[in-house]
Amino acid sequence: MQQRKNNTTAKSRTHAKNDPAAMQALLVGMTLLFFAGFIFMPLWLVFLQALGKGWQPYIDAIREPVALEALRLTLLTAAIVVPVNAVFGVTAAWAISKFSFKGKTLLVSLLDLPFAVSPVIAGLIFVLLLGSRTPLGSWLGDHGIKIIFATPGIVIATLFITFPFVARELIPLMEAQGRVEEEAAISLGAGGWRLFRMITLPNIGWGLIYGMVLCTARSIGEFGAVSVVSGHIRGMTNTIPLHVEILYSEYNYTASFAVASILVFLALVTIGVKTALEQRLEGSHNTRH
Amino acid sequence: MRLFSKKQRRILPGFGLSMGYTVFYLSAIVLVPLSTIVVSAFGIEPERFIAAVSSPRVLASYRLSLSSACFAALFDAGAGFLTAWTLTRYRFPGRRMLDAFVDLPFALPTAVAGICFAMLYSPAALPGQVLARFGIELANTPSGIVVALIFIGFPFVVRTVQPVIAELETEIEEAAQSLGATRWQTFRKILFPHLFPALLTGVTLAFARSIGEYGSVIFIAGNLPFRTEIAPLMIMSKLDQFDYDGASAVAFVLLLASFAILLLLNGVQRWQEKAYR
C-alpha cells in the first residue's frame, strides 16, 4: 500500500519538454480540479462547520467530559497497540529478512491478511471468538474479565487492524540492507542484544518510526472494527471516531465537526511527518548505494 | 547448497525465538480469530446459510458493494493515473504539497471522511445545492457511495503508478519519436503498455479496499433497504439484532470475495514482474 515514491531525478525534467505547454496546463488543471473537489473541499468543510458558530461552541464541544473520556480511550488504545505491533514488526522482519526458510512467501502474504479484511469483519471475528455467548468469552466472564463491549475488545480489534504496518515497512528495508554488517559484528564477538542495539536498530531506525507513524494514525482513526466491539457505551467505550459518529447522528453537527477537527489535525501531522521521513529515508538510501 | 544455507542460518542469532514469536503472534491475533468466521459459517445448517446470504436484501447489498466499488475503481484509474503523471513529469507550483496530500485518504479517519461527504452533498450545503440544480443527487444514493469510495481508493492507484512513471527510460521515448511517432502514438503504443500492469495493480487494490469499506460510506449512503445498504452494513445490522449466524454467513461470502480479488492481484503482479523482464 505505502510504496515510497521514487526519487524524481533531473532526468524527468527533460521529459517535461516532450509534452506541449498547453497540454501540461490542461492536465495540471484537471489534477487541481480533482484535488479541490475530493481532497481540499472536505478539509475546508470540517473547519467551516466546526468554527461556524464561533470559538466558544468549538471549545465547549472538545472540553465536554464525554469527549475528553473518548480522547483518553483513543490515546490509551494507541499507546498499547503501537508498541506491541512495533515489537512484533521488528521480530517478524528479523526472522523473514535475515534467514532463509521454507514457506517464507506464504508467511509474508499471511502478514498482509488484515488489509484484505473489511473492518466490520475484523470486529465480528472478535465478537465470535470472545463474546459472552462463546465458550471462551463466557469462561473469561466467569472470571470477571469482560472483553467485548469493553476496552480490551477495542485494543484487540485495533491490534488486528494495524497488525501489518511496521512489519511490511521493515521487511523490504532489512532485506535491502542484507546481513553483512550483522555477520561482521558477530564474527567480532558481539552478543545478540548488543548486535541488535548497535547495528540493526540504528540501520532500521527511520523505517521503524515511519511504520509506527502509520500504525498510530490508523489506530487513532479506526472506526468500523471498533464500532462492532465497543457496544457504544457513552463515556465508557467511546473512542474519538465513535464519538464523532454519535454527535453526527444526533444532528449535533457543530460539536461533531469540532471533535472531528482533532482527527483532521492529527491526519495533517501524520502527512507532514510521513513526507519528512520519506525524504530522510530516500536520502539514506542514496548515500548507501 | 543446502549445507551452506544451514551454516548461514546459524551465523546470526535469534532465528528460533523471532520465528516462534512471529508465528505465535500471527496465530493469536490474525489466524485464530479469522478462522472463527469459517467455523461459524460451517456450523450453520446449509439451508439456513443459503437463506441468509440469498435473501433479496443481502443480495442487493452485495450487488451494490461490488458495482459501486467497480465504478469508483474505474474513476480512480483515470484520476490516479492523471495525478501520478502530472506529479512525476511536470513541475508546477504546489506540486510537492499535492504529492503529500495524495495520502490524505490513508491518514484521515474514515468516519471523518464519511461525515464530510455526507455534509457536502446534503441539500443543506452549497455543493449539494449546485449539483441538485443539474439534477445530480448524491446524498442517500448509490452515486454518493461511489464518491466516498473514489476518495478511499485514490491513493492506491497514484502510489502504485507513480514509481513506474518515474523509472520510465527517456531513451525509449526518444527512439520512438526519432522514428517518426507522434507524441500520442508514443504514449499509446510505448508508454501506456509499460505502465498498464502497475495501473491494474493499483486499481485492484482500490477495488479490494472499497468492497469492505464501511466508515466513509454509511453516512452519505443513508442506508435505505434494497437501495443504499452496503454489504458490511448488512453484517452490522444483523449483529445489532444478535443474529450471529446471519452475520457470519454474510461475512463469509464477503471474505471469500476479498480473497478471490487478492489471489487475482497476485496473478497480476506475477504477470507484471514478467513484463519487466
Boltz contact constraints between the chains, C-beta under 6 A:
constraints:
  - contact:
      token1: [A, 3]
      token2: [B, 159]
      max_distance: 6.0
  - contact:
      token1: [A, 3]
      token2: [B, 163]
      max_distance: 6.0
  - contact:
      token1: [A, 5]
      token2: [B, 162]
      max_distance: 6.0
  - contact:
      token1: [A, 6]
      token2: [B, 163]
      max_distance: 6.0
  - contact:
      token1: [A, 6]
      token2: [B, 166]
      max_distance: 6.0
  - contact:
      token1: [A, 8]
      token2: [B, 166]
      max_distance: 6.0
  - contact:
      token1: [A, 15]
      token2: [B, 89]
      max_distance: 6.0
  - contact:
      token1: [A, 16]
      token2: [B, 89]
      max_distance: 6.0
  - contact:
      token1: [A, 16]
      token2: [B, 90]
      max_distance: 6.0
  - contact:
      token1: [A, 24]
      token2: [B, 90]
      max_distance: 6.0
  - contact:
      token1: [A, 27]
      token2: [B, 86]
      max_distance: 6.0
  - contact:
      token1: [A, 28]
      token2: [B, 86]
      max_distance: 6.0
  - contact:
      token1: [A, 28]
      token2: [B, 90]
      max_distance: 6.0
  - contact:
      token1: [A, 28]
      token2: [B, 92]
      max_distance: 6.0
  - contact:
      token1: [A, 30]
      token2: [B, 82]
      max_distance: 6.0
  - contact:
      token1: [A, 31]
      token2: [B, 82]
      max_distance: 6.0
  - contact:
      token1: [A, 31]
      token2: [B, 83]
      max_distance: 6.0
  - contact:
      token1: [A, 31]
      token2: [B, 86]
      max_distance: 6.0
  - contact:
      token1: [A, 34]
      token2: [B, 79]
      max_distance: 6.0
  - contact:
      token1: [A, 35]
      token2: [B, 98]
      max_distance: 6.0
  - contact:
      token1: [A, 38]
      token2: [B, 151]
      max_distance: 6.0
  - contact:
      token1: [A, 39]
      token2: [B, 101]
      max_distance: 6.0
  - contact:
      token1: [A, 39]
      token2: [B, 104]
      max_distance: 6.0
  - contact:
      token1: [A, 42]
      token2: [B, 116]
      max_distance: 6.0
  - contact:
      token1: [A, 45]
      token2: [B, 116]
      max_distance: 6.0
  - contact:
      token1: [A, 45]
      token2: [B, 120]
      max_distance: 6.0
  - contact:
      token1: [A, 88]
      token2: [B, 25]
      max_distance: 6.0
  - contact:
      token1: [A, 91]
      token2: [B, 18]
      max_distance: 6.0
  - contact:
      token1: [A, 91]
      token2: [B, 21]
      max_distance: 6.0
  - contact:
      token1: [A, 91]
      token2: [B, 22]
      max_distance: 6.0
  - contact:
      token1: [A, 92]
      token2: [B, 22]
      max_distance: 6.0
  - contact:
      token1: [A, 94]
      token2: [B, 18]
      max_distance: 6.0
  - contact:
      token1: [A, 95]
      token2: [B, 18]
      max_distance: 6.0
  - contact:
      token1: [A, 95]
      token2: [B, 19]
      max_distance: 6.0
  - contact:
      token1: [A, 95]
      token2: [B, 22]
      max_distance: 6.0
  - contact:
      token1: [A, 98]
      token2: [B, 12]
      max_distance: 6.0
  - contact:
      token1: [A, 99]
      token2: [B, 9]
      max_distance: 6.0
  - contact:
      token1: [A, 99]
      token2: [B, 15]
      max_distance: 6.0
  - contact:
      token1: [A, 100]
      token2: [B, 5]
      max_distance: 6.0
  - contact:
      token1: [A, 113]
      token2: [B, 30]
      max_distance: 6.0
  - contact:
      token1: [A, 116]
      token2: [B, 258]
      max_distance: 6.0
  - contact:
      token1: [A, 116]
      token2: [B, 262]
      max_distance: 6.0
  - contact:
      token1: [A, 118]
      token2: [B, 212]
      max_distance: 6.0
  - contact:
      token1: [A, 118]
      token2: [B, 232]
      max_distance: 6.0
  - contact:
      token1: [A, 119]
      token2: [B, 214]
      max_distance: 6.0
  - contact:
      token1: [A, 120]
      token2: [B, 214]
      max_distance: 6.0
  - contact:
      token1: [A, 120]
      token2: [B, 232]
      max_distance: 6.0
  - contact:
      token1: [A, 120]
      token2: [B, 235]
      max_distance: 6.0
  - contact:
      token1: [A, 120]
      token2: [B, 236]
      max_distance: 6.0
  - contact:
      token1: [A, 121]
      token2: [B, 251]
      max_distance: 6.0
  - contact:
      token1: [A, 124]
      token2: [B, 247]
      max_distance: 6.0
  - contact:
      token1: [A, 124]
      token2: [B, 251]
      max_distance: 6.0
  - contact:
      token1: [A, 125]
      token2: [B, 33]
      max_distance: 6.0
  - contact:
      token1: [A, 125]
      token2: [B, 34]
      max_distance: 6.0
  - contact:
      token1: [A, 125]
      token2: [B, 36]
      max_distance: 6.0
  - contact:
      token1: [A, 125]
      token2: [B, 37]
      max_distance: 6.0
  - contact:
      token1: [A, 126]
      token2: [B, 33]
      max_distance: 6.0
  - contact:
      token1: [A, 128]
      token2: [B, 36]
      max_distance: 6.0
  - contact:
      token1: [A, 128]
      token2: [B, 40]
      max_distance: 6.0
  - contact:
      token1: [A, 129]
      token2: [B, 33]
      max_distance: 6.0
  - contact:
      token1: [A, 129]
      token2: [B, 36]
      max_distance: 6.0
  - contact:
      token1: [A, 159]
      token2: [B, 29]
      max_distance: 6.0
  - contact:
      token1: [A, 160]
      token2: [B, 29]
      max_distance: 6.0
  - contact:
      token1: [A, 163]
      token2: [B, 29]
      max_distance: 6.0
  - contact:
      token1: [A, 182]
      token2: [B, 12]
      max_distance: 6.0
  - contact:
      token1: [A, 183]
      token2: [B, 11]
      max_distance: 6.0
  - contact:
      token1: [A, 186]
      token2: [B, 11]
      max_distance: 6.0
  - contact:
      token1: [A, 192]
      token2: [B, 13]
      max_distance: 6.0
  - contact:
      token1: [A, 192]
      token2: [B, 14]
      max_distance: 6.0
  - contact:
      token1: [A, 217]
      token2: [B, 107]
      max_distance: 6.0
  - contact:
      token1: [A, 221]
      token2: [B, 109]
      max_distance: 6.0
  - contact:
      token1: [A, 223]
      token2: [B, 110]
      max_distance: 6.0
  - contact:
      token1: [A, 223]
      token2: [B, 111]
      max_distance: 6.0
  - contact:
      token1: [A, 223]
      token2: [B, 215]
      max_distance: 6.0
  - contact:
      token1: [A, 224]
      token2: [B, 214]
      max_distance: 6.0
  - contact:
      token1: [A, 224]
      token2: [B, 215]
      max_distance: 6.0
  - contact:
      token1: [A, 241]
      token2: [B, 109]
      max_distance: 6.0
  - contact:
      token1: [A, 241]
      token2: [B, 111]
      max_distance: 6.0
  - contact:
      token1: [A, 244]
      token2: [B, 111]
      max_distance: 6.0
  - contact:
      token1: [A, 245]
      token2: [B, 111]
      max_distance: 6.0
  - contact:
      token1: [A, 248]
      token2: [B, 115]
      max_distance: 6.0
  - contact:
      token1: [A, 260]
      token2: [B, 112]
      max_distance: 6.0
  - contact:
      token1: [A, 263]
      token2: [B, 109]
      max_distance: 6.0
  - contact:
      token1: [A, 263]
      token2: [B, 112]
      max_distance: 6.0
  - contact:
      token1: [A, 267]
      token2: [B, 107]
      max_distance: 6.0
  - contact:
      token1: [A, 267]
      token2: [B, 108]
      max_distance: 6.0
  - contact:
      token1: [A, 270]
      token2: [B, 107]
      max_distance: 6.0
  - contact:
      token1: [A, 271]
      token2: [B, 100]
      max_distance: 6.0
  - contact:
      token1: [A, 271]
      token2: [B, 103]
      max_distance: 6.0
  - contact:
      token1: [A, 271]
      token2: [B, 107]
      max_distance: 6.0
  - contact:
      token1: [A, 275]
      token2: [B, 100]
      max_distance: 6.0
